[in-house]
């Protein structure tokens, strides 16, 4: 079996992730912050270490500003719905995932104004086009760091600079880049960074978070939920300090233990080394696919403009038919269709059929790339 569906969730996970989760369940298992006994303290220590590790990864000065959520989608909803008010204006791009577009479309019905800035057909964005559309009531720019369809990197550093010049909030969806591409919230002028744990951080599903930058006053940001935090239990009002203000309810301790192990795996290898290895395989894959004339490739050709995700289509098969055959006949697992990103497919001209997506991760090999190229070539030549 060849697993090329890493943009959906990474697989396999590093063995230490499973080991950390098993250890938590077998030796800890307690509710952090809800008791003073040794197991509860140990659970709290693990969660604290996870915040610290993520702070190192993203260059966050204060780890209490890393808030744990279930995934990037919850983080994006928290940022958008917690900060935007009636008549505010938001800018986003034509390459966004529905984790951005659906909450924005919902907010439109509540009086929020949304402008979608068009991208080029390869998914790239001219930052000047974003700047041109800033209005007097613009409050926030929302941008994915890399497309989950084409792997196209969007210019977050340049857009972050624009956002700061106009005193706008900048929210980055790093679902496809956290762990696979260098992110520095200070350097890139990011106010809100949404990330998921189960992709290039190699943690389990059901983990993620939101980095809340120092320009954000957390007391002016509305939580998605209120409830028990293990702190200030004498008060019936929600705590107003980080991270407790946004972390009501028992946390996913076993999941965060696994996430900690995943982040340590990434930090141990080095993000730049991970990227170099993935892009070497991506280059080999792109060069091989370009030689198959019965295919159409999407996204930028320059490796500096992408991550290890790419889309293509056979000239004679629908995406679903092509992906079905790749798995059934060659054991290649990939994802066809619209990838929960219809805006991106409108941009690259593949709506409504979509594309076949290959997404590589830290555990893919050159031998798998060669086998995949042979499989794609055989299917393409049948015509």
Order of alpha helices (4+ residues) and beta strands (2+ residues): beta-alpha-alpha-beta-alpha-beta-alpha-beta-alpha-beta-alpha-beta-beta-beta-alpha-alpha-beta-beta-alpha-beta-beta-alpha-beta-alpha
